Amino acid sequence: MAERLSLASWKNTDKKLFSLYDSFGTRISANALREQRFDSYDRYFADCPAHTKNYDEIIPAGTYLQAFCIGSWDKLPEIYAQILCYAQEHHLVLSGYAYEEGLNELSLNSMGIENIHLMDDYITQITIAVNND
């Protein structure tokens, strides 16, 4: 488990932005995770270029826990359970939202829609804010 989880410091300037949205995904609340409702997504998100004037929210700077799920999306509940255990063992409190981002979306295109269940190479990055309890 340790090799999949890491603490990271997040700044709003961490991503190199392209002229189009370069990253997108879904989010789930920390409360939903604590209640083990691992499929209670409430929103899609997309990172905006720095010059964008209209946006819904900015992810705050802070300390974040990152985890990676390698394989199909049905493995995500197991990763979330590991995140909850890790946070408890390290006296961390999850806050805000967990942001799920596919890191290699093109792997989905290469397998074809009929084989979407064979997502062995797909990588989902999960990033969630943490505070010390």
C-alpha positions in Angstrom: 0.0 0.0 0.0 2.7 2.5 0.9 4.0 2.7 -2.7 0.6 3.8 -3.9 0.1 6.6 -1.4 2.0 9.7 -0.9 1.6 13.1 0.7 1.9 16.0 -1.7 1.9 19.8 -1.4 -0.5 21.4 -3.8 -0.2 24.9 -5.2 -2.6 26.3 -7.7 0.3 26.7 -10.1 1.5 23.1 -10.0 0.1 22.2 -13.4 1.5 23.3 -16.7 -1.5 24.4 -18.7 -2.2 24.1 -22.3 -4.6 26.2 -24.4 -7.3 23.6 -23.8 -8.4 21.9 -20.6 -5.6 19.5 -20.0 -7.1 17.5 -17.2 -10.5 16.4 -16.1 -12.2 13.9 -13.9 -14.8 13.4 -11.2 -14.9 14.2 -7.5 -16.4 12.6 -4.4 -16.7 14.2 -1.0 -14.6 13.2 2.0 -17.8 12.6 3.9 -19.0 10.1 1.3 -15.7 8.3 1.6 -16.0 8.1 5.4 -19.5 6.6 4.9 -18.0 4.1 2.4 -20.2 5.5 -0.4 -17.4 5.1 -2.9 -19.7 5.8 -5.9 -21.3 9.0 -4.7 -19.8 11.3 -7.2 -21.2 14.8 -7.2 -19.5 16.6 -10.1 -17.2 16.5 -13.0 -14.2 18.9 -13.1 -11.7 20.3 -15.6 -8.6 22.3 -14.9 -8.8 25.7 -16.6 -6.0 27.6 -18.3 -4.5 30.3 -16.1 -6.1 33.1 -18.0 -9.6 31.8 -17.6 -11.9 34.4 -16.0 -15.0 32.2 -15.3 -14.6 29.2 -13.1 -16.6 27.5 -10.4 -13.9 27.0 -7.7 -10.2 26.8 -7.1 -8.7 23.9 -5.3 -7.0 25.4 -2.2 -3.3 25.2 -1.5 -2.5 22.6 1.2 -1.3 19.1 1.9 -2.9 16.4 -0.1 -2.8 12.6 -0.1 -2.3 11.0 -3.5 -3.1 7.5 -4.4 -3.0 5.6 -7.7 -5.4 2.9 -8.9 -3.9 0.8 -11.7 -6.6 -1.1 -13.6 -10.3 -0.9 -14.0 -12.6 1.5 -12.1 -14.1 -1.4 -10.1 -10.8 -1.4 -8.1 -11.4 2.2 -6.8 -13.4 1.2 -3.7 -10.4 -0.9 -2.5 -8.1 2.0 -3.0 -10.4 4.3 -1.1 -10.5 1.8 1.8 -6.7 1.9 1.8 -6.7 5.7 1.8 -9.0 5.6 4.8 -6.8 3.2 6.7 -3.7 5.1 5.8 -5.2 8.4 7.0 -6.3 6.8 10.3 -2.9 5.2 10.9 -1.1 8.5 10.3 -3.6 10.7 12.2 -4.8 12.5 9.1 -8.3 13.8 8.5 -9.6 13.8 4.9 -11.3 17.0 4.0 -13.1 18.5 1.0 -13.2 16.3 -2.0 -11.2 13.4 -3.6 -10.4 14.3 -7.2 -10.1 11.4 -9.6 -8.1 12.0 -12.7 -7.4 9.5 -15.5 -3.7 9.8 -16.3 -3.7 7.9 -19.6 -7.1 8.3 -21.2 -5.7 7.2 -24.6 -5.3 3.6 -23.2 -9.1 3.5 -23.2 -9.2 4.4 -26.9 -6.6 1.8 -27.9 -8.6 -1.2 -26.4 -11.9 -0.4 -28.2 -15.3 -0.1 -26.6 -15.9 -3.8 -26.7 -12.9 -4.4 -24.4 -13.4 -1.5 -22.0 -13.6 -4.0 -19.1 -10.0 -5.0 -19.8 -8.5 -1.8 -18.3 -5.3 -3.4 -16.9 -3.1 -0.4 -18.0 -5.5 2.4 -17.0 -4.2 4.7 -14.2 -6.5 6.8 -12.0 -4.8 9.4 -9.7 -6.8 10.3 -6.6 -5.9 13.5 -4.8 -7.6 14.5 -1.5 -6.8 17.2 1.1 -5.7 16.1 4.5 -5.2 17.8 7.9 -3.6 16.5 11.1 -6.2 15.4 13.6 
